[in-house]
Amino acid sequence: MHTDSTVDIGLVLPDLLGTYGDVGNATVLHKRLVWRGFAARVVPVAFGEPVPDSCDVYVIGGGEDSAQTLAVRHLRAHPGLQRAAARGAVILGVCAGLQILGESFTGADTVEHAGLGLLDLTSTPGGRRAIGEVLVQPDAVLAGAGEAPLAGLGEAAITGFENHQGRTRLGPSARPLGRVLAGTGNGDGTEGAVQGRIIATYLHGPVLPRNPHLADLLIEWVVGERPGPLELTVVGQLRDERLRACQRAASGSGQRASGASAARPQRGVSS
Ligand SMILES: NC(=O)CC[C@H](N)C(=O)O
């Protein structure tokens, strides 16, 4: 159980990394904590400010290549996030955030930029921009032989919206968040990355309002116990609507990812 009185949610560089409402991920964590009776606050960290290492959980969103390059320079110059990760802080990275948390990324400038080295992954530009709805089957269901399922995430599908040029290759220390059933994700049939208490994904939406089970997994890691259920009709409606849109994309178009997952049966896809 978390012992401090207040859960601090670090909102990392929302002025640079906040495309598609990604800052809403911090709002969702805050609300879902407060509704369960936890004291919580969002701690925005603006460009130019030092990065505190004291937060319990950090969210870092997406952005265009130029903003992403500025952001990584800032985060390397003020390594509070890296110190927090070393003591086990929970981190959610989205799109540019995913790439920044990795070992390196190459953007439109064709320069390889060093990342923060918190995730064993590298990102390089793909052939065409990946844009559209994404449907992901969590590895909790489709863990490979010898792989332990990602405890706490359950079988429910993850949905989101992607818009990125980068493709990401995971190293042996990271595992994917799931398998792509519609969309592109990492570009090899997998989506996102999990390593220790860090989860990263290409999914905007933002991802946490659309996937409350993912929000609650992060909260479980932060507070040290499984949070109780929240019955929120509007959240269920949003989830159902976005799942239907993703399933249409999965069954219809040429949006499917290249890679093994596209051929996998859609067993266990649930909300
Ligand atoms: N949406 C994003 O965060 C984009 C990330 C990165 N600039 C890319 O295009 O791959």
The ligand as an SDF file (V2000), in Angstrom:
LIG
                    3D

 10  9  0  0  0  0  0  0  0  0999 V2000
    2.0290   11.1280  -32.5150 N   0  0  0  0  0  0  0  0  0  0  0  0
    3.2900   11.1260  -32.1300 C   0  0  0  0  0  0  0  0  0  0  0  0
    3.5970   11.2570  -30.9680 O   0  0  0  0  0  0  0  0  0  0  0  0
    4.3240   11.0280  -33.2160 C   0  0  0  0  0  0  0  0  0  0  0  0
    5.6640   10.5310  -32.7220 C   0  0  0  0  0  0  0  0  0  0  0  0
    6.7600   10.6830  -33.7520 C   0  0  0  0  0  0  0  0  0  0  0  0
    7.0010   12.0850  -33.9900 N   0  0  0  0  0  0  0  0  0  0  0  0
    6.4450    9.8760  -35.0100 C   0  0  0  0  0  0  0  0  0  0  0  0
    5.9040   10.3990  -35.9570 O   0  0  0  0  0  0  0  0  0  0  0  0
    6.7300    8.7130  -35.0600 O   0  0  0  0  0  0  0  0  0  0  0  0
  1  2  1  0
  2  3  2  0
  2  4  1  0
  4  5  1  0
  5  6  1  0
  6  7  1  0
  6  8  1  0
  8  9  2  0
  8 10  1  0
M  END
$$$$
